[in-house]
Amino acid sequence: MRILLVEDEPDLGAAIQRVLKREKYIVDWVQDGAKAWDYLDQKWIHYTLAIFDWMLPGLSGIELCQRLRQRHAALPVLMLTAKDGLEDRVTGLDAGADDYLVKPFGMVELLARIRALHRRSPQILPQQLHVGNLILDYGKHTVCCQRPGSQHPMSLTAKEFQVLEYFMQRPGQVITSEQLVHQLWEMGAEPTSNAVAAQIRLLRRKLAEVGYSNLIETVHGMGYRLNDADAPQ
């Protein structure tokens, strides 16, 4: 999952980003509403959730929500605010927010709200991805190979988890290195030219340990493809 976090309080924004990245989310954090809209307007980045602070420079969280809904965008939005009055809550929800979290809040509750949006939103993927015998579980942040009578968990770094997730969402499709960089590295990260190849190499090694030595195929001159996870390896 890729999350756009828009929070202008530096300490709070950094803390939220740190917690979300620890949970294997890809997080773009900006502190200005106008810049957030620039991110949302980019065609090659697909967010699965947005977290907006209400009071922001440039554009407020309410204005960001309104712009999204005017475009009929179904992106789930969690609104963060110190405004806890009933009228304020109604204003936020009427603007298009899907949920509302009042400051100060605990990170445990923030993560629970994200999981709840994940479960009930049709745009966000189901709780698990299945490709053949491979199972990626969002709630537990785990990947395992499940065969009759046995289960083989994989120990993945956050980036390896994100790369495999992206492939499992698109089995059989050719995916370019450029697509992987745009979608799986935060804005401004500037990964090195061999970052994608290095991640693929490490992921292949771990897949081979659970019996999938040829699962990710190199399509020469084009990119990579996830093969049938049930096929002999």
Salt bridges, closest charged atoms under 4 A:
GLU7 OE1 - LYS103 NZ 3.15
GLU9 OE2 - LYS103 NZ 2.98
GLU23 OE1 - HIS141 NE2 3.13
ASP28 OD2 - ARG2 NH2 2.80
ASP41 OD1 - ARG71 NH2 2.56
ASP53 OD1 - LYS103 NZ 3.11
ASP98 OD2 - ARG69 NH2 2.97
ASP99 OD1 - ARG113 NH1 2.90
GLU109 OE2 - ARG113 NH2 2.79
GLU160 OE1 - LYS206 NZ 2.77
GLU217 OE1 - ARG225 NH2 3.20
